[in-house]
Amino acid sequence: MSLIGLAGAPLVVALVQLIRVTWPGVPSRLLPALTLGVAIALNVGLAPMVGADWRLAILVGMVTGLTASGLYSQATAALMPRGPAPGRGARPSAQFEERER
C-alpha cells in the first residue's frame, strides 16, 4: 500500500494543477493544503479496493501529499528562469559601493 500511495504523487500534482487551471482564483498559499487534501482523499478512496486499513491510507495520503508538494516546488524551481548573474547587469551590493567612494 505504501509504495502504491507514493507512486500516486505525480497524479496528485496533476490533479492539483487541474484544479488551479479550472479555478484560477485559488490562492497560492492554499495549494499545499489542497495537495494534502487531494492525496488523503485519493488514498482513503482507494484503500478499500486494495484492502488497506483507512488509518494507514490517511498516513500514506499525508506522506504522498507532502511528497507531491515538494515535487511541485522542486520542479518549478528548476524550470523557472533565475535573475541575472552577478556581474551581468546585477546591481552590486551596498558594501561594495561604499568602498568605492
Secondary structure, 3 states (H helix, E strand, C coil): CHHHHHHCHHHHHHHHHHHHHHCCCCCHHHHHHHHHHHHHHHHHHHHHHHCCCHHHHHHHHHHHHHHHHHHHHHHHHHHCCCCCCCCCCCCCCHHHHHHHC
